[in-house]
Amino acid sequence: MVLAFGNAVENPLMASKKDPSRKLGVINMIATNAQAGLGDNYMRQVDFNNTNADVTLVEINGMNGFPGAAVVKVVAVCKTNLASAGGCNISVGVDGGEEAFIPLTDCTTIASGEVWVDATSDKKVESYAQVAKLIVSGGKNIKLFIEDAKQVDSGSIHFFISASPLGETEVQPGV
């Protein structure tokens, strides 16, 4: 299911809520394995409850008919402190590159209101230069990786994901 950001054809509900005074418009939660559309921005909330398995955030797959790779950025903002009685490292990446977007981090160091884009979360402000901007091939899942044989007991993180296909200037949106 494609959730096109502010696109009246693909997602009329979001388009009706689009605020022209804001450049980002409305960002909505997406379901696991949702496909990213051309230049779309998404928010995916992950609520931890003794979570011990990797979580798929979004799948890069044939974006609006464009089967190639995409330029992807991921920013995480903690909503509720993360806790793990046994300690647990987490990261964001793709299969074969588990730390591609956000490196391995002790989840218990990530607190409410903090921005997580590198090995240390920061409550005040993070430089946008720290946000990884990577090329991901079609068919790859952007995932939150949970350390093997460990778990995140509780907490919540919002993941903001931006994906644009390579050659965007040469490809017309499928509208």
C-alpha positions in Angstrom: 0.0 0.0 0.0 1.5 3.3 -1.1 1.0 6.2 1.3 1.8 9.3 -0.8 2.7 12.3 1.3 0.1 15.0 0.7 -0.9 13.5 -2.6 -4.7 13.9 -3.3 -4.8 10.9 -5.6 -2.9 8.4 -3.4 -3.9 9.7 0.0 -6.8 12.2 -0.1 -7.1 12.2 3.7 -3.6 13.5 4.2 -3.9 15.9 1.3 -7.0 17.4 2.9 -5.0 18.1 6.1 -2.0 19.6 4.3 -1.0 23.0 5.7 0.5 25.2 3.0 2.2 27.3 5.6 4.3 24.3 6.6 6.9 22.9 4.3 6.6 19.3 5.6 2.8 19.1 5.6 1.3 16.2 7.5 3.4 13.2 8.5 1.4 10.1 9.3 2.2 6.8 10.8 2.8 3.9 8.4 2.3 0.2 8.7 5.2 -2.2 8.5 6.2 -3.0 4.9 4.5 0.1 3.5 6.1 1.2 0.3 7.7 4.6 0.1 6.5 6.9 -2.6 8.3 9.5 -4.7 9.9 12.0 -2.3 7.6 10.9 0.6 8.2 11.6 4.2 6.9 9.2 6.8 6.6 8.8 10.6 6.7 5.4 12.1 6.2 5.0 15.9 7.7 1.9 17.5 6.3 1.1 21.0 8.6 -1.4 22.8 7.0 -4.1 25.0 9.6 -6.7 25.7 10.6 -6.3 22.1 13.3 -8.8 21.1 12.9 -9.0 17.3 14.0 -6.5 14.6 11.3 -4.1 13.4 10.8 -3.2 9.8 10.3 0.6 9.5 9.7 0.9 5.8 10.4 -1.0 2.6 12.0 0.7 -0.4 10.2 -1.1 -3.3 9.4 0.2 -6.7 8.6 3.7 -5.6 5.6 4.9 -7.8 6.7 2.6 -10.6 10.4 3.5 -10.3 12.1 0.1 -9.6 15.6 1.4 -8.7 17.4 2.7 -5.7 16.4 5.6 -3.4 18.2 8.2 -1.3 17.0 7.7 2.3 17.4 9.7 5.5 16.2 8.5 9.0 15.8 10.6 12.1 14.6 9.1 15.4 13.0 11.1 18.3 12.4 9.3 21.6 8.8 9.8 22.8 9.1 7.7 26.1 12.4 6.7 27.8 13.7 3.3 26.7 14.3 0.7 29.3 16.0 -2.7 29.3 16.7 -4.6 32.5 19.5 -6.7 30.9 20.8 -3.8 28.7 20.2 -3.9 24.9 21.9 -2.3 21.9 19.8 -1.1 19.0 20.7 0.4 15.6 19.0 1.4 12.3 20.0 0.1 8.9 19.4 -2.6 6.3 20.2 -6.3 6.2 23.9 -6.5 5.7 24.4 -3.0 7.0 22.7 -3.0 10.4 24.3 0.3 11.5 24.0 2.1 8.2 21.7 4.9 9.4 22.1 5.0 13.2 25.0 3.1 14.9 24.8 0.7 17.7 23.5 2.4 20.8 22.7 1.3 24.4 18.9 1.7 24.4 18.9 2.7 28.1 20.8 5.9 27.2 17.9 7.2 24.9 15.5 9.3 26.9 12.2 11.1 26.2 12.6 14.1 23.9 16.0 13.2 22.7 17.0 13.1 19.1 18.8 9.9 18.1 20.9 10.1 14.9 24.3 8.8 16.1 25.7 6.7 18.9 24.7 9.3 21.5 21.2 10.8 21.7 20.9 14.5 22.4 18.0 16.2 24.1 19.0 19.7 23.0 19.7 19.7 19.3 21.5 17.6 16.7 23.3 18.8 13.7 21.4 17.9 10.5 24.9 17.1 9.1 24.9 14.0 11.4 21.9 12.5 9.7 23.0 9.7 7.3 21.8 10.3 3.7 22.3 6.9 2.0 21.4 5.2 -1.2 19.3 2.0 -0.7 18.5 -0.4 -3.4 15.0 -1.4 -4.2 13.6 -4.3 -2.3 15.5 -3.4 0.9 13.9 -2.9 4.3 14.9 0.0 6.6 14.9 -1.7 10.0 15.4 -1.1 13.7 17.8 -3.8 14.8 17.5 -5.3 18.3 20.6 -7.0 19.8 20.4 -10.8 19.6 19.2 -12.6 22.7 18.3 -9.2 24.3 15.1 -7.1 24.5 13.9 -3.5 24.9 11.4 -3.7 27.8 9.6 -0.5 27.3 9.6 3.0 25.7 8.6 4.6 22.4 10.5 6.2 19.5 9.2 8.1 16.5 11.1 7.5 13.3 11.0 10.1 10.6 12.0 8.7 7.2 12.5 10.5 3.9 12.9 8.6 0.6 13.5 9.9 -2.9 14.4 7.7 -5.9 17.6 8.3 -7.7 17.1 10.2 -10.9 14.1 12.0 -9.4 14.6 14.9 -11.8 14.2 12.5 -14.7 11.2 10.7 -13.3 7.7 12.1 -13.2 5.5 11.3 -10.1 3.0 8.6 -10.8 0.0 10.9 -10.2 
